[in-house]
Amino acid sequence: MSALTKAKGFKKSKSGTYLSMAGTAFGAIGVAKRLKKARAEQDTLVLIDATVSAVAIVTGLAILYRELKRLGDDDVLLG
């Protein structure tokens, strides 16, 4: 398997999925800061926006976790 083929398959590997999960979780830090600021300023619109973003992050992590379970032993980089 060539290096280019492995690189293309990285996103569908366990390592790529873990990296995606880390990036998504890192985005949660910004959303948490926005939620805190919106509560302090009592800005309902920003609070709603940050809440929707938080729900999207949770959903994204759930999808990535499901993909990780689905990969199981069929890791692209190991094969």
N, C-alpha and C positions, 0 to 999 in steps of 0.2 A: 504494500500500500504506500503510495507516494505521500510526501509531506503535505502537499497541497490538498490531497483528498482527506488526510487526517485533520487539517486545519478547517476544511469545510464541514467536517462532521463534529467539530468541537462543541458546537452549540447543542447538539443532540447527545452529548456524552454526559456522564455523571459530573465530571469536572466542570463542564460548561453550565450545567444546571445549577450546581452549587454556586458558581460565580454569578449567575443571574439572580439567584436567591439573595446573595450578599448585596448585590447592587440594589435590588428592590427593598431590602431591609434598610439599607443606607438611606434611601429616599424617605423612609419613615421618620428619620430624625428631623428633616425639614418640615414635614407635615406636623410633627409633634410641636415644633417651635411655633408654627402658624396657629395651631389650635390654642396654645398657651397665650399667644399675643392677642388672638381674637377674643378669648375669654376676658383678658385683662381690659381690653378696650370696649368690650361688649358690642362687638361688630358682628351682627347676626349673619350678614352675607358672607363674610370671610370665614366665619365658623361653619356655615353650611358647606362652603367650598372645601375647606380643610377636612371636614367629616366625610364628604364624598371621596376625596383623595385617599383618606385612610381606608375606607371600604375597598377602594380599588387596589390598594397595596395588599390588604388581607386576601382579597380574591386572587391577585397575582401570585402571592406566595402559596396559596392553596393549589393553584394550577401547577406551579412548578414542583411542589411536593408530590402531587399526583404523577407528574411526568417522571420524577425521580424514582418513584415506586415502580412505574411501568417499565423503566429501563432495566431494572434488575441486573441480571448477569449479561445482558446484551449490550454492554458498553462499546461504543464505536471505537474508542481509542485503544481498547485492549485487544480487539479482534484482528 
